Structure formats: C-alpha cells, structure tokens
C-alpha cells in the first residue's frame, strides 16, 4: 500500500435522497487502482453546511489526500467553498487565474456576479483546470474540490493524480487472490485468519461468508504486494487443506494490473 492515504467526499442532497445514484466512488477507485493506489475512505454528505464543515475539519486534520465532488456551483445550495474557507479560517477571494478561465470561456470582461462566484475560493487556493467548460475547481491543503458532474470531475481528478502524485504511482504494485472454501463457516477459519494477520501485516485478509443458509461456504481473499500475495495464498491453501475443506480459486474481476 502507498504511504499516503486517499479519501473521497461526495456532496449532494440528491444522492442521499435517492434522486441520483453516485458514480464517483467506483470511478475514483478505478482511477487510483490504475496507478497502483488505493482509496482508504469515502463519505457521502448532504448539502448541509454544518455537516460539510465537520467532515472537512476532520479531513484537513488527517493529512490525507482528499478529493471532494460537488457543491462548488453558483446556486445557494453550493456551500462547499465557503465551508472550506471557514474551516481553514481564511476569506473567500476571487482567484485571478479563475477569472481568466471564465473570461476565456464567456468573454471579457465577466460582468455577471453569479459567474464570478464560481471562482471565489479560499485564500491561498490553486485552481484545477476543467477541460469541459473551463470553470475551474480549486485545491488547498491537499484537498481537491471538483464539480459534481462526472464528465468534469473525473478528468480533473486524473489531472491532479498525474500532475501532483506521479511519484506515488506504481501500477501493478498490488494484486489480490481469493479462494472459495466449500462447507466452511466463519468460526472454522477464525484461528487460521488470526495467525495469518499476525504473520503478514503487509497483506489485507478478507472473509466473505455465503448468505445461503442451506449451505455453508465462504471466500478467503488477500490483497497487497504481488509477491507477498502469491506466497500468502499458498499458505492459506495449505491451512485450508489441513482443516479438511475443499477449495477452488476465485476469478476476480478487478485487478491493479488490468
């Protein structure tokens, strides 16, 4: 795993009400995965200033690299920029590079107040270029604020990852393997798992039991550095054999080196 943790905040009442389905979470996982990186956490928040501030206060204090999608438009429910400014204790200011981007998009000068609101960012922020309509996002303290529109947000996140964090990229660094264990309950493999976790802190071990009440089965999976995964899975297979359970390899759809 990378030494840096990545987080994702997705903001919007429409997601929590069910009017729209989130697409950012799976896509950000894919964007990180392609670069050998991982998402450590995700939060979904409505357009509630108090909640947004509370979560930003925690994420700014975490030292994590954080992407935030949504809430940076010009309508009254777009509160993300002002919440970030309050948490950081800085004023909102109109960003000169942001104004230049708006002028390139809408013509010079930008006279409409509501459009200028789009480039009011916390003092000290840098802009994130928007390849779709040139209305930028903003970056401050390794937090990257982009629009809620996927066609804008995703290339902007890619730009950040490739421009600022290329030194962390390691495609193929991680892999995962899993086996299906027939007839086993979770309780049957807990001692096995406890030994494995203690012996291999560099690997993530998962256990997914079957929900079919008529037949017991589970999936044991590990994820981490490729060489360690290969050796670790061989160890797990031997331990499952000793317990007397039948197993078979599971084909995993998502891989870091795909």
Beta strands, then each sheet from edge to edge (+ up, - down):
strand 1: 6-11
strand 2: 39-45
strand 3: 65-69
strand 4: 92-94
strand 5: 120-122
strand 6: 126-128
strand 7: 137-140
strand 8: 143-146
strand 9: 174-182
strand 10: 204-209
strand 11: 217-225
strand 12: 246-250
sheet 1: 2+ 1+ 3+ 8+ 7- 6+
sheet 2: 4+ 5-
sheet 3: 10+ 11- 9+ 12-
end
